[in-house]
């Protein structure tokens, strides 16, 4: 180390400046002269040259040959003066020759020192280049390793002449452990069910082909993984296979995605089969691609025949021409359309069927066919016929006819209400079939392009978005059907209406102009957003039904201040939401009855008379009122007047969930769920979040687990369970014995079924929920436990 420091100082990488070089030259020569002077009494002038040569070497290696040459001149002159001092001014030939030899020797010494200096610096440069090259090689090696790890790839080679094989490890962590010393050792780790196919593919590639391409399950250090192995057969000049070269690619995640997509498809099919009305999906060639169980039962024929059935063959002869023309026109328009006709069922009888069809599009936006739903309106048709017959007999059988008419009207009213439910179910089935289309299309494209990671990610995002839309659709359906419990929250109205603009436009259709004039700014109301959306949607649908083609529907918002109570309204600041149309308007008699349940001005079978009653009920429940401004020929303006709330507490429109679940410390969670499939999914979600899961299906099993395992950190239980005991009962029992243990209730039920759970002191996680919502609930529960 010390020698290295001395050499770096004595032979610097860069030439020193003039002053340093001058000082080194004078210092070296002075030191040599000092040594010579000290030895002069002993040895005489001959000893001077040996002391000067080291000085010249030092000058040459430190400052270079130019300063070394100067040192030679100075040393020669110094030696000349010392010689004169010792022998007089008349030097002999031998003295002069000695001085010349010294000068030449000094010059050679300086040149040798300069060469040494250059050699040392060149060596330094070579070492620097070598070090840089080594760093570059290490960087490239690191990049190659990172590329393999990022791609999850591992290279392999099989020498067919010796039977030896080398298999590099896979890149990503779960697939590591793919190494094998030879082919047989690697083959022994292939799943027994996949081994024959892999061997057959290898033999086929060696005998007749060029490429080897196979997917199989492999036992690795991280457990069983799906591996996609692809290789190329290398042949010699005579065409004999001598080697196989290829790579292994871990496709476990893709396989899991495909399994989840198939599971989603199965669930959607199960949902369709659970519907009580016929549903179907067609291709662009009008052939059925899917029909549900109700469709098959309606026709009373096997599923295979139902798929291939031409519906025109079971139409009533009087309806064939009309229905065919209406169907062609509806499909050509690429808009939703409805058909109504008589169809022959399995018993041979004809039933009146009303169907609704909607175009469906694949994930790329291309038309993929149509989806449809139908419901039986035979009872309504019969009720209409009975009513008509009773009216014709009214003159001669007044009392009896009135009694029978009342019965027929009651039956018709009930049928109309069922038809309204059927229309609502039809819309839901349509939307769920759209979601089914996304999932089926995504699965098909992923299966066709298994290695396209970009497309696979985009299709997975589409499937996940479809599932979230299904959740939103269910919430809207519950709100519209008044089965969802009222959940009041302070909400800004303008953002909420703007968020639902697409839904309103879809309800209005393309034949009517629809605009928004939102002027409430940040004003907010304390209300249930779902009930509010249902009320405004009812007003928009009523306006649509009253507005002719080319008309205009407008939603307006604004604020008003009442200095004194006004009817049912209290004094203060109120927000007005108006739905205006330019339809035919209403007279005073109609306006007086519009809020009566089941009162409607629409044609028979076109309305239930419940829409405005729901709007009025919502407004009164929220502390507001409904105003109607209408006159014949002047259109209609229906205004919701709602009291304003504190804007500081107002909530914005719901924001999209974060992609990543919040990180949390691993916990031991007791999951109590009686549905095995749901339990498996929730357990997987919990494990994905890093938690350890214990399972139970009943309250008694859960209590037994709690008694046996004191390490349970959180109790996550379903509310509605078999056996006479609910999740609330379990939570109450657990709270008594383990008061510090957090409890999370979860349920997919609504309404009265959850009255006890909603009144309980524990948080209620409503199904369906996302991984992010589950993680947030657990984190909040765990944080509450820490605070306690």
DACOR-V896983 format. One record per residue. N is the residue number from 1. RES is the residue in one letter. SS is DSSP state (a for helix, b for strand, c for the rest). OMEGA is omega in degrees with one decimal (none if undefined). BURIAL is 1 if it has 9 or more other ideal C-beta (glycine too) atoms within 8 Angstrom, else 0. Layout:
n	res	ss	omega	burial
N	RES	SS	OMEGA	BURIAL
N	RES	SS	OMEGA	BURIAL
This chain:
n	res	ss	omega	burial
1	X	c	179.3	0
2	X	a	177.1	0
3	X	a	179.5	0
4	X	a	179.1	0
5	X	a	-179.6	0
6	X	a	-179.0	0
7	X	a	178.2	1
8	X	a	177.7	1
9	X	a	-176.1	0
10	X	a	-179.4	1
11	X	c	-177.7	1
12	X	c	-179.7	1
13	X	c	179.0	0
14	X	c	179.9	0
15	X	c	179.9	0
16	X	c	179.8	1
17	X	c	-177.8	0
18	X	a	-177.0	0
19	X	a	178.6	0
20	X	a	179.2	1
21	X	a	-179.9	1
22	X	a	179.7	1
23	X	a	178.9	0
24	X	a	-178.7	1
25	X	a	-179.5	1
26	X	a	-178.2	0
27	X	a	-178.7	0
28	X	a	-179.3	1
29	X	a	179.7	1
30	X	a	178.6	0
31	X	a	179.0	1
32	X	a	179.4	1
33	X	a	178.6	1
34	X	a	177.8	0
35	X	a	-180.0	1
36	X	a	-179.0	1
37	X	a	179.2	0
38	X	a	-177.8	0
39	X	a	-173.2	1
40	X	a	-179.9	1
41	X	a	-173.9	0
42	X	a	-167.2	0
43	X	a	-178.3	0
44	X	c	-172.4	0
45	X	a	-175.6	1
46	X	a	-174.2	0
47	X	a	-177.6	1
48	X	a	-175.2	1
49	X	a	178.0	1
50	X	a	-179.7	0
51	X	a	-178.8	1
52	X	a	-177.9	1
53	X	a	176.7	1
54	X	a	179.0	1
55	X	a	178.9	1
56	X	a	177.2	1
57	X	a	-179.3	1
58	X	a	179.8	1
59	X	a	-177.7	1
60	X	a	-177.5	1
61	X	a	-178.2	1
62	X	a	-171.5	1
63	X	a	-179.9	1
64	X	c	-170.8	1
65	X	a	-178.6	1
66	X	a	177.1	0
67	X	a	176.0	1
68	X	a	177.7	1
69	X	a	175.8	1
70	X	a	178.1	1
71	X	a	178.1	1
72	X	a	-179.5	1
73	X	a	-179.0	0
74	X	a	-179.0	1
75	X	a	179.7	1
76	X	a	178.5	1
77	X	a	179.3	0
78	X	a	179.8	1
79	X	a	178.5	1
80	X	a	-179.3	1
81	X	a	179.3	0
82	X	a	179.4	1
83	X	a	177.5	1
84	X	a	-179.7	1
85	X	a	-175.3	0
86	X	a	-170.1	0
87	X	a	179.8	0
88	X	c	-175.3	0
89	X	c	-178.4	0
90	X	c	-178.1	0
91	X	c	177.3	1
92	X	c	177.1	0
93	X	a	-179.9	0
94	X	a	178.6	0
95	X	a	179.9	1
96	X	a	178.0	1
97	X	a	178.7	0
98	X	a	177.8	1
99	X	a	179.4	1
100	X	a	179.9	0
101	X	a	179.5	0
102	X	a	-179.2	1
103	X	a	179.7	1
104	X	a	-179.7	0
105	X	a	178.4	1
106	X	a	178.2	1
107	X	a	178.0	1
108	X	a	178.7	0
109	X	a	179.2	1
110	X	a	179.4	1
111	X	a	178.4	1
112	X	a	178.9	1
113	X	a	178.8	1
114	X	a	177.7	1
115	X	a	177.9	0
116	X	a	178.9	1
117	X	a	-179.9	1
118	X	a	-179.5	0
119	X	a	180.0	0
120	X	a	-179.9	1
121	X	a	176.5	1
122	X	a	177.6	0
123	X	a	176.2	0
124	X	a	179.2	1
125	X	a	179.0	0
126	X	a	178.9	0
127	X	a	178.6	0
128	X	a	177.5	0
129	X	a	179.9	0
130	X	a	179.4	0
131	X	a	178.7	0
132	X	a	178.9	0
133	X	a	178.9	0
134	X	a	178.0	0
135	X	a	179.4	0
136	X	a	178.5	0
137	X	a	177.9	0
138	X	a	178.9	0
139	X	a	179.3	0
140	X	a	179.0	0
141	X	a	179.0	0
142	X	a	178.7	0
143	X	a	178.4	0
144	X	a	179.0	0
145	X	a	179.0	0
146	X	a	178.4	0
147	X	a	178.3	1
148	X	a	-179.4	1
149	X	a	179.8	1
150	X	a	179.7	0
151	X	a	-179.9	0
152	X	c	-174.2	1
153	X	b	173.3	1
154	X	b	-176.4	1
155	X	b	177.7	1
156	X	b	179.8	1
157	X	b	-178.8	1
158	X	b	178.1	1
159	X	b	-175.9	1
160	X	c	-178.5	1
161	X	c	-178.8	0
162	X	c	-177.6	0
163	X	c	-179.3	1
164	X	b	179.9	0
165	X	b	174.2	1
166	X	b	-178.4	0
167	X	b	178.4	1
168	X	c	-178.9	1
169	X	c	175.9	1
170	X	c	-174.9	1
171	X	c	-174.6	1
172	X	c	-169.6	1
173	X	a	-177.9	0
174	X	a	-175.5	1
175	X	a	179.2	1
176	X	c	-174.6	1
177	X	c	177.2	1
178	X	c	-175.9	1
179	X	c	177.1	0
180	X	b	-177.2	1
181	X	b	-178.6	0
182	X	b	-174.1	1
183	X	a	-177.2	1
184	X	a	178.4	0
185	X	a	178.0	1
186	X	a	-179.4	1
187	X	a	179.8	1
188	X	a	179.7	0
189	X	c	176.2	1
190	X	b	-180.0	1
191	X	c	-176.6	1
192	X	a	-179.6	0
193	X	a	-178.5	0
194	X	a	-173.8	1
195	X	a	179.9	1
196	X	a	-179.8	0
197	X	a	179.3	1
198	X	a	178.7	1
199	X	a	-179.5	1
200	X	a	179.0	0
201	X	a	178.0	1
202	X	a	179.2	1
203	X	a	-179.2	0
204	X	a	179.5	1
205	X	a	-178.6	1
206	X	a	-174.2	1
207	X	a	-168.4	0
208	X	c	-171.8	0
209	X	c	179.8	1
210	X	c	-175.3	0
211	X	b	174.7	1
212	X	b	-176.4	1
213	X	b	-174.8	0
214	X	b	172.6	1
215	X	b	-175.3	0
216	X	b	176.8	1
217	X	b	-175.0	1
218	X	b	176.4	1
219	X	b	-179.1	0
220	X	b	177.9	1
221	X	c	-178.7	0
222	X	c	-178.2	1
223	X	b	-177.2	0
224	X	b	-179.6	0
225	X	b	172.5	1
226	X	b	-177.7	1
227	X	b	171.4	1
228	X	b	-176.9	1
229	X	b	179.5	1
230	X	b	-178.4	1
231	X	b	-178.4	1
232	X	b	179.1	1
233	X	b	177.5	1
234	X	b	-177.5	0
235	X	b	178.1	0
236	X	c	-176.3	0
237	X	c	-179.3	0
238	X	c	176.2	0
239	X	c	179.2	0
240	X	c	176.8	0
241	X	b	-178.5	1
242	X	b	-178.9	1
243	X	b	168.8	1
244	X	b	177.2	1
245	X	b	179.4	1
246	X	b	-179.0	1
247	X	b	173.2	1
248	X	b	-178.9	1
249	X	b	-178.4	1
250	X	b	-179.2	1
251	X	c	-178.7	1
252	X	a	-178.5	1
253	X	a	179.4	0
254	X	a	177.4	1
255	X	a	178.6	1
256	X	a	177.6	0
257	X	a	179.4	1
258	X	a	178.0	1
259	X	a	179.2	0
260	X	a	177.5	0
261	X	a	177.0	1
262	X	a	178.3	1
263	X	a	178.4	0
264	X	a	178.3	1
265	X	a	-180.0	1
266	X	a	179.5	0
267	X	a	177.7	0
268	X	a	176.7	1
269	X	a	177.7	1
270	X	a	177.4	0
271	X	a	179.0	1
272	X	a	179.8	1
273	X	a	179.6	1
274	X	a	179.3	0
275	X	c	-177.9	1
276	X	c	-177.7	0
277	X	c	-179.8	1
278	X	c	176.7	1
279	X	b	-178.5	1
280	X	b	175.1	1
281	X	b	-179.4	1
282	X	b	173.4	1
283	X	c	-179.4	1
284	X	c	177.8	0
285	X	c	178.4	0
286	X	c	175.7	0
287	X	c	178.8	0
288	X	b	175.0	1
289	X	b	179.5	0
290	X	b	170.8	1
291	X	b	-178.2	1
292	X	c	-175.0	1
293	X	a	-179.8	0
294	X	a	177.3	1
295	X	a	-179.9	1
296	X	a	-179.3	1
297	X	a	178.2	0
298	X	a	-179.5	1
299	X	a	-179.4	1
300	X	c	176.5	0
301	X	c	178.5	0
302	X	c	-177.3	0
303	X	a	-177.9	0
304	X	a	178.3	0
305	X	a	-179.9	1
306	X	a	179.5	1
307	X	a	-174.2	1
308	X	a	-174.7	0
309	X	c	171.5	1
310	X	c	-172.8	0
311	X	a	179.2	0
312	X	a	-179.9	0
313	X	a	179.7	0
314	X	a	175.5	0
315	X	b	173.0	1
316	X	c	-177.3	1
317	X	c	-178.2	0
318	X	c	-176.4	0
319	X	c	-172.2	1
320	X	a	-174.9	1
321	X	a	-178.3	0
322	X	a	-177.3	0
323	X	a	179.6	1
324	X	a	180.0	1
325	X	a	-179.6	0
326	X	a	178.9	1
327	X	a	179.8	1
328	X	a	179.7	0
329	X	a	179.6	1
330	X	a	179.9	1
331	X	a	180.0	1
332	X	a	-177.8	0
333	X	a	-175.5	0
334	X	c	175.2	0
335	X	c	175.6	0
336	X	c	179.4	1
337	X	b	-178.4	1
338	X	b	176.6	0
339	X	b	179.1	1
340	X	b	-178.2	0
341	X	b	-179.3	1
342	X	b	-177.7	1
343	X	b	179.5	1
344	X	b	-179.6	1
345	X	c	-175.5	1
346	X	c	-179.7	0
347	X	c	-177.7	0
348	X	c	179.1	0
349	X	c	176.2	0
350	X	b	178.6	0
351	X	b	175.4	1
352	X	b	-178.1	1
353	X	b	171.8	1
354	X	b	-177.3	1
355	X	b	175.6	1
356	X	b	-179.0	1
357	X	b	-176.2	1
358	X	b	175.9	1
359	X	b	176.3	1
360	X	b	-175.7	1
361	X	b	179.8	0
362	X	c	-178.3	1
363	X	c	179.1	1
364	X	c	178.4	0
365	X	c	179.7	0
366	X	c	177.8	0
367	X	b	-178.9	1
368	X	b	-178.3	1
369	X	b	-177.5	1
370	X	b	171.4	1
371	X	b	-176.6	1
372	X	b	176.5	1
373	X	b	-177.6	1
374	X	b	174.2	1
375	X	b	-174.7	1
376	X	b	178.1	1
377	X	c	-178.5	1
378	X	a	-179.4	0
379	X	a	177.9	1
380	X	a	178.8	1
381	X	a	179.0	1
382	X	a	178.1	0
383	X	a	176.8	1
384	X	a	179.0	1
385	X	a	178.3	0
386	X	a	179.2	1
387	X	a	178.4	1
388	X	a	-179.9	0
389	X	a	179.4	0
390	X	a	177.5	1
391	X	a	178.9	1
392	X	a	-179.2	0
393	X	c	-172.7	1
394	X	c	-174.8	1
395	X	c	-174.9	0
396	X	c	-178.8	0
397	X	c	-170.4	0
398	X	a	-175.0	0
399	X	a	-178.9	0
400	X	a	-179.4	0
401	X	a	179.4	1
402	X	a	179.2	1
403	X	a	-179.8	0
404	X	a	178.9	1
405	X	a	178.5	1
406	X	a	178.3	0
407	X	a	-179.5	0
408	X	a	178.3	1
409	X	a	177.3	1
410	X	a	178.1	0
411	X	a	179.1	1
412	X	a	179.1	1
413	X	a	178.3	1
414	X	a	179.7	0
415	X	a	179.6	1
416	X	a	177.8	1
417	X	a	176.3	1
418	X	a	178.8	1
419	X	a	177.3	1
420	X	a	176.4	1
421	X	a	177.7	0
422	X	a	176.8	1
423	X	a	177.1	1
424	X	a	177.1	1
425	X	a	178.4	1
426	X	a	177.1	1
427	X	a	178.8	0
428	X	a	179.7	1
429	X	a	177.3	1
430	X	a	-178.8	1
431	X	a	179.0	1
432	X	a	176.2	1
433	X	a	172.4	1
434	X	a	177.6	1
435	X	a	177.6	1
436	X	a	178.7	1
437	X	a	178.9	1
438	X	a	-177.1	1
439	X	a	-179.9	1
440	X	a	-179.6	1
441	X	a	179.0	1
442	X	a	179.5	1
443	X	a	-178.1	1
444	X	a	-177.9	0
445	X	a	177.6	1
446	X	a	179.1	1
447	X	a	-179.3	0
448	X	a	-178.5	0
449	X	c	-173.2	1
450	X	c	-174.4	1
451	X	c	-179.1	0
452	X	c	-173.7	0
453	X	a	-178.0	0
454	X	a	179.5	0
455	X	a	179.9	1
456	X	a	179.4	1
457	X	a	-179.7	0
458	X	a	179.5	0
459	X	a	175.9	1
460	X	a	176.8	1
461	X	a	178.3	0
462	X	a	179.3	1
463	X	a	179.1	1
464	X	a	177.1	0
465	X	a	178.1	1
466	X	a	179.0	1
467	X	a	178.9	1
468	X	a	175.2	1
469	X	a	176.3	1
470	X	a	177.7	1
471	X	a	179.1	1
472	X	a	179.4	0
473	X	a	178.4	1
474	X	a	179.3	1
475	X	a	178.2	1
476	X	a	178.9	1
477	X	a	179.4	1
478	X	a	178.8	1
479	X	a	-178.7	1
480	X	a	-178.2	1
481	X	c	178.3	0
482	X	c	175.2	0
483	X	c	-179.9	0
484	X	c	-178.7	1
485	X	c	-179.2	0
486	X	c	179.0	0
487	X	c	-175.0	0
488	X	c	174.6	0
489	X	b	-179.4	1
490	X	b	-169.8	1
491	X	b	172.5	1
492	X	b	-169.4	1
493	X	a	-175.9	1
494	X	a	177.4	1
495	X	a	-179.9	1
496	X	a	178.5	1
497	X	a	-179.8	1
498	X	a	178.5	1
499	X	a	-177.6	0
500	X	c	-176.9	1
501	X	a	-179.8	1
502	X	a	178.6	0
503	X	a	179.7	1
504	X	a	179.4	1
505	X	a	178.7	0
506	X	a	178.9	0
507	X	a	-178.5	1
508	X	a	-176.9	1
509	X	c	-174.8	0
510	X	c	-175.6	0
511	X	c	-176.6	0
512	X	c	178.1	1
513	X	b	-177.5	0
514	X	b	-179.4	1
515	X	b	175.4	0
516	X	b	173.4	1
517	X	b	-173.0	0
518	X	b	-177.6	1
519	X	c	-179.2	0
520	X	c	180.0	1
521	X	c	-177.1	0
522	X	c	-179.4	0
523	X	c	-175.6	1
524	X	b	178.5	1
525	X	b	174.9	1
526	X	b	-175.5	1
527	X	b	173.6	1
528	X	c	-176.9	1
529	X	a	-179.6	1
530	X	a	177.8	1
531	X	a	178.6	1
532	X	a	178.9	1
533	X	a	179.1	1
534	X	a	180.0	1
535	X	a	-179.9	1
536	X	a	177.9	1
537	X	a	176.2	1
538	X	a	179.2	1
539	X	a	179.9	1
540	X	a	179.7	1
541	X	a	177.3	1
542	X	a	178.6	1
543	X	a	178.3	1
544	X	a	-178.6	1
545	X	a	-178.6	1
546	X	a	-173.5	1
547	X	c	178.1	1
548	X	c	176.5	0
549	X	c	-177.5	0
550	X	c	-179.8	0
551	X	c	-172.7	1
552	X	b	174.3	1
553	X	b	-173.0	1
554	X	b	173.0	1
555	X	b	-178.6	1
556	X	b	172.9	1
557	X	b	178.2	1
558	X	b	-177.7	0
559	X	b	178.7	1
560	X	b	179.5	0
561	X	b	176.4	0
562	X	b	-179.3	1
563	X	c	-179.0	0
564	X	c	176.7	0
565	X	c	-177.5	0
566	X	b	-176.1	0
567	X	c	179.1	0
568	X	c	-176.5	0
569	X	b	176.1	1
570	X	c	176.8	0
571	X	c	179.2	0
572	X	b	-176.2	0
573	X	b	-179.0	1
574	X	b	177.6	1
575	X	b	-178.2	1
576	X	b	175.7	1
577	X	b	-174.2	1
578	X	b	170.8	1
579	X	b	-175.1	1
580	X	b	175.2	1
581	X	b	177.7	1
582	X	c	177.2	0
583	X	c	-175.1	1
584	X	c	-179.4	0
585	X	c	-177.6	1
586	X	c	173.3	1
587	X	c	-175.9	0
588	X	a	-179.5	0
589	X	a	178.9	0
590	X	a	179.9	1
591	X	a	-178.2	1
592	X	a	-174.7	0
593	X	a	-170.5	0
594	X	c	-178.0	1
595	X	c	177.0	0
596	X	c	177.3	0
597	X	c	176.5	0
598	X	c	173.0	1
599	X	c	-179.5	0
600	X	c	175.2	0
601	X	c	-177.9	0
602	X	c	178.3	0
603	X	c	-179.1	0
604	X	c	179.5	0
605	X	c	-177.9	0
606	X	c	-179.5	0
607	X	c	-178.1	1
608	X	c	-177.2	1
609	X	c	-177.5	1
610	X	c	-172.6	1
611	X	a	-176.8	1
612	X	a	175.8	1
613	X	a	176.1	1
614	X	a	179.2	1
615	X	a	-179.5	1
616	X	a	178.9	1
617	X	a	178.3	0
618	X	a	-178.0	1
619	X	a	-179.8	1
620	X	a	-179.9	1
621	X	a	-178.6	0
622	X	c	-179.4	1
623	X	c	-178.7	0
624	X	c	-178.0	1
625	X	b	178.6	1
626	X	b	177.8	1
627	X	b	178.9	0
628	X	b	176.0	1
629	X	b	-176.1	0
630	X	b	175.1	1
631	X	c	179.9	0
632	X	c	177.7	0
633	X	c	-176.8	0
634	X	c	178.1	0
635	X	c	-175.5	1
636	X	b	173.6	1
637	X	b	177.5	1
638	X	b	-172.8	1
639	X	b	169.9	1
640	X	b	178.1	1
641	X	b	-173.3	1
642	X	b	178.6	1
643	X	b	179.0	1
644	X	b	179.1	1
645	X	c	179.2	1
646	X	c	-176.4	0
647	X	a	179.6	1
648	X	a	-179.6	0
649	X	a	-174.9	0
650	X	c	177.3	1
651	X	b	174.7	0
652	X	c	174.3	0
653	X	c	-175.0	0
654	X	c	179.0	0
655	X	c	178.8	0
656	X	c	179.7	0
657	X	c	175.8	0
658	X	c	179.3	0
659	X	c	-174.3	0
660	X	c	175.9	0
661	X	c	179.0	1
662	X	c	-179.4	0
663	X	c	-179.8	0
664	X	c	176.9	1
665	X	c	-179.8	0
666	X	c	179.6	0
667	X	c	171.9	1
668	X	b	-172.3	1
669	X	b	173.9	1
670	X	b	-179.7	1
671	X	b	179.8	1
672	X	b	-175.8	1
673	X	c	-176.6	1
674	X	c	178.0	0
675	X	c	-173.9	0
676	X	a	-177.9	0
677	X	a	178.6	0
678	X	a	178.8	1
679	X	a	178.7	1
680	X	a	-178.7	0
681	X	a	-178.6	0
682	X	a	177.5	1
683	X	a	177.9	1
684	X	a	178.9	0
685	X	a	179.4	1
686	X	a	178.1	1
687	X	a	176.6	1
688	X	a	178.1	0
689	X	c	176.4	1
690	X	c	-177.1	0
691	X	c	174.1	1
692	X	b	-169.8	0
693	X	b	166.4	1
694	X	b	-172.8	1
695	X	b	171.5	1
696	X	b	-177.5	1
697	X	c	-179.6	1
698	X	c	179.0	1
699	X	a	-178.7	1
700	X	a	177.1	0
701	X	a	-178.9	1
702	X	a	178.9	1
703	X	a	177.5	1
704	X	a	178.7	1
705	X	a	180.0	1
706	X	a	178.8	1
707	X	a	-176.1	0
708	X	a	-173.3	0
709	X	c	-178.8	1
710	X	c	-175.3	0
711	X	c	179.3	0
712	X	c	-178.8	1
713	X	c	-175.5	1
714	X	b	174.6	1
715	X	b	177.2	1
716	X	b	-172.1	1
717	X	b	171.7	1
718	X	b	-177.5	1
719	X	c	-176.4	1
720	X	c	-177.8	0
721	X	c	179.3	1
722	X	c	175.4	0
723	X	c	177.4	0
724	X	c	179.0	0
725	X	c	-177.1	1
726	X	c	176.4	1
727	X	a	176.8	1
728	X	a	176.4	1
729	X	a	178.7	1
730	X	a	-179.7	1
731	X	a	179.6	1
732	X	a	178.6	0
733	X	a	179.6	1
734	X	a	-178.4	1
735	X	a	179.1	1
736	X	a	-175.1	0
737	X	a	-179.6	0
738	X	c	-172.3	0
739	X	c	-178.1	0
740	X	c	-176.7	0
741	X	c	178.2	1
742	X	b	179.4	1
743	X	b	175.0	1
744	X	b	175.4	1
745	X	b	-178.6	1
746	X	b	179.5	1
747	X	b	172.7	1
748	X	c	177.6	0
749	X	c	178.1	0
750	X	c	173.5	0
751	X	a	-174.3	0
752	X	a	-178.2	0
753	X	a	-176.4	1
754	X	a	-177.5	1
755	X	a	-179.5	0
756	X	a	-178.8	1
757	X	a	-179.0	1
758	X	a	178.0	0
759	X	a	-177.7	0
760	X	c	-177.7	1
761	X	c	-176.9	0
762	X	c	179.9	0
763	X	b	180.0	0
764	X	b	179.0	1
765	X	b	-173.8	1
766	X	b	175.9	0
767	X	c	-5.5	0
768	X	c	177.2	0
769	X	c	-177.5	1
770	X	c	176.5	0
771	X	a	179.8	1
772	X	a	179.6	1
773	X	a	178.4	1
774	X	a	179.8	1
775	X	a	-179.7	1
776	X	a	179.8	1
777	X	a	179.8	1
778	X	a	179.2	1
779	X	a	179.2	1
780	X	a	178.7	1
781	X	a	179.7	1
782	X	a	178.4	1
783	X	a	176.8	0
784	X	a	178.5	1
785	X	a	179.5	1
786	X	a	-179.9	0
787	X	a	178.2	0
788	X	c	none	0
